C-alpha cells in the first residue's frame, strides 16, 4: 500500500505519453533535486566520434558518477537500502501507475530527454526471463515517441536487486535503427512465424534484432534466443545482455546486445590509462556517458572502439549463437555477418 501514497491520479483514458508528461511536469514543480538535475542536463557537453561509420555521441555528465561507479557486488548491494523501493524514495518523489505491477518514475540522474524509470512495485531481482512480456507492454504503453531499455543485472543495472526498465525519447540517441530502419533492412531470411530476426553486420558491436506485432510470439522467440545465448556463453543464470525496444505502427522492435563483460579493462586501470566508462544499453546504442571531464577530453577514437569491442560478445561466440538461431529457424536475415 505504500505506493498508493506516491501515485499521481490521472484520467483512466490517458495514454502513457500523456501520463509521462504529467509526471515530469509535476516533479519539475515540486522536487528541487530533479529540477536541478534536468537543468544540469541542458549544460552537459557533447562531442562526436565515428566508429565503423556509426556516430557515437560522447556526453560529459559528472552527475552520472553515482551510477558509473556503483558497486553492484552482492555484499555491497546487501548493505545499502534499495533506492527503487517506495519506502526509500525522497519525500518529493512521485509516480504514475503503468499497470498493477509497474510504476513510472523520473530518473533523478538523467542522461536522456525525459529520462524515466519503470520499476516493479515489489522488490524482486533484475531478470528479463520472467518479465519480458511486461517489458513489451510498458514499451507499447509509452508510445512511439519513446524507447525503453533493459540493463542486465551484471552489465549496467545499478539496482540489480530490483526489477526495473528505463525509457527516454527516441530522439535522445543516435542509434540509426530507431530513425532509419529502411537503411538497415536485411536480406530476406527465415524466422519464426510472425517474428522477424536479423543482424546488423556493419554495426561496431554485435547485435540481434527481433520484431513482431504479436507479443506472445515475440516473447516465445526471445525465450529461445535467451536459452541459446546461455548455452553459447556457458551461463547458468541470465546471460550478459542489454536490450533496447521501440513500438511503432503496432510492431515491437527489440535490439539485443549480447555482452562479454560488464566493464572494460580501462575502468580498472591505474593512472592515465584509467577511463571511468561503464557501458549499458544507451552507451552501446551510440550515447557514451563519461562522468569524468578529464576522460571526456582525453578519450580517443581508438579507446572508444576498443571499449565497445571489449564489452560486446566476441565474433566467435556471436557466430555460434547465430548459427544456433539459424538452425532452429532455417536461416536468418543478413546471415552473411
C-alpha positions as CSV (number, residue, x, y, z in Angstrom):
1,X,0.0,0.0,0.0
2,X,3.0,2.4,0.4
3,X,3.0,3.1,-3.4
4,X,-0.6,4.4,-3.2
5,X,0.6,7.5,-1.3
6,X,3.1,8.3,-4.0
7,X,0.9,7.7,-7.1
8,X,-0.5,10.7,-9.0
9,X,-4.1,10.4,-10.1
10,X,-4.7,10.5,-13.9
11,X,-7.6,10.1,-16.2
12,X,-8.3,6.4,-17.0
13,X,-8.1,7.1,-20.7
14,X,-4.7,8.9,-20.5
15,X,-2.1,7.2,-22.6
16,X,1.4,6.5,-21.4
17,X,3.0,9.5,-23.2
18,X,0.4,11.9,-21.6
19,X,1.0,10.2,-18.2
20,X,4.7,10.6,-18.5
21,X,4.4,14.3,-19.4
22,X,2.1,14.8,-16.4
23,X,4.6,13.2,-14.1
24,X,7.6,15.2,-15.4
25,X,5.7,18.5,-15.2
26,X,4.6,17.7,-11.6
27,X,8.1,16.6,-10.5
28,X,9.8,19.7,-12.0
29,X,7.4,21.8,-10.0
30,X,7.7,20.0,-6.7
31,X,11.1,18.1,-6.5
32,X,14.1,20.5,-6.4
33,X,16.7,17.8,-6.8
34,X,15.0,16.6,-10.0
35,X,14.6,20.1,-11.3
36,X,18.3,20.9,-10.8
37,X,19.3,17.6,-12.5
38,X,17.2,18.4,-15.6
39,X,18.6,21.9,-15.7
40,X,22.1,20.4,-15.4
41,X,21.4,18.1,-18.3
42,X,20.9,21.1,-20.5
43,X,24.5,22.1,-19.6
44,X,26.3,18.9,-20.3
45,X,28.9,18.8,-23.1
46,X,28.9,16.6,-26.2
47,X,31.4,15.6,-28.9
48,X,31.0,13.0,-31.6
49,X,33.1,10.2,-33.0
50,X,32.6,7.8,-35.9
51,X,33.2,4.1,-35.2
52,X,32.9,1.8,-38.2
53,X,30.8,4.5,-39.9
54,X,28.4,4.9,-36.9
55,X,28.1,8.1,-34.9
56,X,28.8,7.8,-31.2
57,X,28.0,10.9,-29.1
58,X,30.1,11.4,-26.0
59,X,28.3,13.0,-23.1
60,X,30.3,14.6,-20.3
61,X,27.9,14.2,-17.3
62,X,29.6,14.4,-13.9
63,X,26.3,13.7,-12.1
64,X,26.5,10.2,-13.5
65,X,29.5,9.2,-11.4
66,X,27.0,7.7,-8.9
67,X,25.8,5.2,-11.5
68,X,29.1,4.7,-13.4
69,X,31.0,3.8,-10.2
70,X,28.2,1.9,-8.4
71,X,29.3,-1.2,-6.5
72,X,27.0,-4.0,-7.7
73,X,28.5,-7.0,-6.0
74,X,26.2,-8.9,-3.7
75,X,27.9,-7.7,-0.5
76,X,27.6,-4.0,-1.4
77,X,24.0,-4.4,-2.5
78,X,23.1,-6.0,0.8
79,X,24.5,-3.1,2.8
80,X,22.5,-0.3,1.1
81,X,18.8,0.4,1.1
82,X,17.1,-0.2,-2.3
83,X,16.6,3.2,-3.9
84,X,13.7,1.9,-6.1
85,X,11.5,0.7,-3.2
86,X,8.8,3.1,-2.3
87,X,9.7,3.5,1.3
88,X,13.3,4.7,0.4
89,X,12.4,7.3,-2.2
90,X,12.9,11.0,-1.5
91,X,9.8,12.6,0.1
92,X,9.1,14.6,-3.0
93,X,9.3,11.7,-5.5
94,X,6.0,10.7,-7.1
95,X,5.0,8.0,-9.6
96,X,2.2,7.1,-12.0
97,X,0.9,3.6,-12.5
98,X,1.8,1.8,-15.7
99,X,-0.3,-1.2,-14.6
100,X,-1.0,-3.1,-11.4
101,X,2.6,-4.2,-11.1
102,X,4.8,-1.4,-12.6
103,X,5.2,2.3,-11.8
104,X,6.7,5.1,-13.8
105,X,9.3,7.4,-12.1
106,X,11.5,10.3,-13.2
107,X,15.2,9.4,-13.2
108,X,17.0,11.9,-10.8
109,X,20.3,11.4,-12.7
110,X,19.2,11.8,-16.3
111,X,21.3,11.3,-19.4
112,X,18.3,11.4,-21.8
113,X,15.5,13.8,-22.6
114,X,12.5,12.7,-20.5
115,X,14.6,10.0,-18.8
116,X,12.2,7.7,-16.9
117,X,12.4,4.6,-14.8
118,X,9.8,1.8,-14.9
119,X,10.0,-0.1,-11.7
120,X,8.3,-3.1,-10.2
121,X,6.2,-2.3,-7.2
122,X,7.7,-5.3,-5.4
123,X,11.4,-5.8,-4.5
124,X,12.4,-8.6,-6.8
125,X,15.7,-9.2,-8.7
126,X,16.5,-7.7,-12.1
127,X,15.7,-10.5,-14.5
128,X,14.3,-10.4,-18.0
129,X,13.4,-14.1,-18.3
130,X,10.1,-13.8,-16.4
131,X,9.4,-10.1,-17.2
132,X,9.9,-9.8,-21.0
133,X,6.1,-9.6,-21.7
134,X,5.8,-6.8,-19.1
135,X,8.7,-5.1,-20.8
136,X,6.9,-5.2,-24.1
137,X,3.6,-3.9,-22.6
138,X,5.4,-1.0,-21.0
139,X,7.1,-0.1,-24.3
140,X,3.8,-0.1,-26.1
141,X,2.1,1.9,-23.3
142,X,4.6,4.7,-23.5
143,X,4.0,5.0,-27.3
144,X,6.0,5.7,-30.4
145,X,7.9,8.8,-29.1
146,X,9.8,6.7,-26.6
147,X,12.2,3.8,-26.5
148,X,12.8,1.6,-23.5
149,X,15.9,-0.2,-22.3
150,X,16.9,-3.1,-20.0
151,X,20.3,-3.4,-18.5
152,X,21.1,-6.9,-17.2
153,X,22.0,-7.4,-13.5
154,X,25.7,-7.9,-14.4
155,X,26.1,-5.4,-17.2
156,X,24.8,-2.0,-16.5
157,X,22.0,-2.2,-13.9
158,X,22.9,-0.1,-10.9
159,X,20.0,-1.7,-9.0
160,X,20.4,-5.4,-9.8
161,X,18.3,-6.3,-6.8
162,X,15.1,-4.5,-8.0
163,X,13.5,-5.2,-11.4
164,X,13.3,-2.1,-13.5
165,X,13.5,-0.8,-17.0
166,X,14.3,2.7,-18.3
167,X,12.9,5.0,-21.0
168,X,13.7,8.2,-22.9
169,X,12.7,10.0,-26.1
170,X,13.8,8.2,-29.2
171,X,15.4,11.4,-30.5
172,X,17.8,11.2,-27.5
173,X,20.2,8.7,-29.0
174,X,21.8,8.5,-32.5
175,X,21.1,4.7,-32.9
176,X,20.1,4.5,-36.6
177,X,17.7,1.6,-36.3
178,X,15.2,3.9,-34.5
179,X,15.4,6.5,-37.2
180,X,16.4,4.9,-40.4
181,X,15.1,1.3,-40.3
182,X,14.9,1.1,-44.1
183,X,18.6,1.8,-44.4
184,X,19.4,-1.1,-42.1
185,X,16.9,-3.6,-43.6
186,X,18.3,-7.1,-44.1
187,X,18.2,-9.7,-46.8
188,X,15.2,-11.9,-46.5
189,X,15.7,-14.9,-44.2
190,X,13.6,-17.4,-42.4
191,X,12.3,-16.6,-38.9
192,X,9.5,-18.0,-36.6
193,X,6.0,-17.4,-37.9
194,X,5.0,-13.8,-37.1
195,X,8.5,-12.9,-36.0
196,X,11.4,-11.4,-37.9
197,X,15.0,-11.9,-36.7
198,X,18.0,-10.2,-38.3
199,X,21.5,-8.9,-37.6
200,X,23.2,-5.6,-38.5
201,X,26.6,-6.7,-39.6
202,X,28.2,-3.3,-40.1
203,X,27.4,-2.0,-36.6
204,X,30.5,-1.7,-34.3
205,X,29.2,-4.2,-31.7
206,X,27.4,-7.5,-32.4
207,X,23.7,-7.3,-32.0
208,X,20.5,-9.1,-32.9
209,X,17.1,-7.6,-33.7
210,X,13.7,-9.3,-33.3
211,X,10.5,-7.7,-34.5
212,X,6.8,-8.7,-34.4
213,X,3.3,-7.4,-34.0
214,X,2.4,-10.4,-31.8
215,X,3.7,-10.1,-28.3
216,X,3.2,-13.8,-27.4
217,X,5.2,-15.0,-30.4
218,X,7.9,-12.3,-29.8
219,X,8.2,-13.5,-26.2
220,X,8.5,-17.1,-27.2
221,X,11.2,-16.3,-29.8
222,X,13.0,-14.2,-27.2
223,X,13.0,-17.1,-24.7
224,X,14.5,-19.4,-27.3
225,X,17.2,-16.8,-28.1
226,X,18.0,-16.3,-24.4
227,X,18.4,-20.1,-23.9
228,X,20.7,-20.4,-27.0
229,X,22.8,-17.4,-25.7
230,X,23.1,-19.0,-22.3
231,X,24.3,-22.3,-23.9
232,X,26.9,-20.5,-26.1
233,X,28.2,-18.4,-23.3
234,X,28.1,-21.2,-20.7
235,X,25.9,-19.2,-18.4
236,X,23.6,-21.0,-15.9
237,X,21.7,-17.9,-15.0
238,X,20.8,-14.9,-17.2
239,X,23.5,-14.3,-19.8
240,X,25.0,-10.8,-20.0
241,X,22.9,-8.6,-22.2
242,X,21.3,-5.2,-22.8
243,X,18.1,-4.5,-24.6
244,X,16.6,-1.6,-26.4
245,X,13.0,-1.6,-27.6
246,X,10.6,0.6,-29.5
247,X,7.0,0.3,-30.6
248,X,5.9,1.8,-33.9
249,X,2.9,1.1,-36.1
250,X,1.8,-1.8,-33.9
251,X,5.2,-3.6,-34.2
252,X,7.8,-4.1,-31.5
253,X,11.4,-3.9,-32.4
254,X,13.8,-5.3,-29.7
255,X,17.5,-5.0,-30.1
256,X,19.7,-7.5,-28.1
257,X,23.2,-6.6,-27.3
258,X,24.9,-9.8,-26.0
259,X,27.9,-9.0,-23.8
260,X,31.3,-10.5,-22.9
261,X,31.8,-8.4,-19.7
262,X,30.4,-5.6,-17.7
263,X,33.2,-3.1,-17.6
264,X,36.3,-2.7,-19.8
265,X,39.8,-3.1,-18.6
266,X,40.4,0.7,-18.7
267,X,37.8,1.1,-15.9
268,X,40.2,-0.8,-13.6
269,X,43.4,0.7,-14.9
270,X,45.7,3.0,-12.8
271,X,46.9,6.5,-13.7
272,X,46.5,8.0,-17.1
273,X,45.2,4.7,-18.6
274,X,42.1,4.8,-16.5
275,X,38.8,5.7,-18.1
276,X,35.6,5.7,-16.0
277,X,33.4,4.1,-18.5
278,X,30.7,1.6,-17.5
279,X,28.7,0.8,-20.7
280,X,25.0,-0.1,-20.6
281,X,22.4,-0.2,-23.4
282,X,22.5,3.5,-24.1
283,X,26.2,3.5,-24.5
284,X,26.1,0.6,-27.0
285,X,23.4,2.5,-28.9
286,X,25.7,5.4,-29.5
287,X,25.5,7.7,-26.4
288,X,28.6,7.1,-24.4
289,X,28.4,8.7,-20.9
290,X,31.6,9.9,-19.3
291,X,31.3,11.3,-15.8
292,X,34.9,12.5,-15.6
293,X,35.6,15.7,-17.6
294,X,39.3,14.6,-18.0
295,X,38.2,11.3,-19.5
296,X,35.8,13.2,-21.8
297,X,38.7,15.3,-23.1
298,X,41.3,12.6,-23.5
299,X,39.4,9.6,-24.8
300,X,40.3,8.8,-28.4
301,X,38.5,7.1,-31.2
302,X,40.8,4.1,-30.7
303,X,39.9,4.0,-27.0
304,X,36.2,4.0,-27.8
305,X,36.4,1.3,-30.4
306,X,38.4,-0.9,-28.0
307,X,35.9,-0.4,-25.2
308,X,32.9,-1.2,-27.5
309,X,34.7,-4.3,-28.9
310,X,35.8,-5.5,-25.4
311,X,32.4,-5.4,-23.7
312,X,30.4,-6.8,-26.7
313,X,30.2,-10.5,-27.4
314,X,33.2,-11.7,-29.4
315,X,32.7,-12.7,-33.1
316,X,33.3,-16.4,-32.5
317,X,30.6,-16.8,-29.8
318,X,28.3,-14.5,-31.7
319,X,28.5,-16.7,-34.8
320,X,27.9,-19.7,-32.7
321,X,24.8,-18.1,-31.3
322,X,23.5,-17.0,-34.7
323,X,24.2,-20.5,-36.1
324,X,22.0,-22.0,-33.3
325,X,19.3,-19.5,-34.0
326,X,19.5,-20.1,-37.8
327,X,19.4,-23.9,-37.3
328,X,16.3,-23.5,-35.2
329,X,14.5,-21.4,-37.9
330,X,16.2,-22.5,-41.1
331,X,18.0,-19.3,-41.8
332,X,18.4,-15.7,-40.7
333,X,18.1,-12.3,-42.2
334,X,21.6,-10.7,-43.1
335,X,23.2,-14.1,-42.2
336,X,26.4,-13.0,-44.1
337,X,27.7,-11.5,-40.8
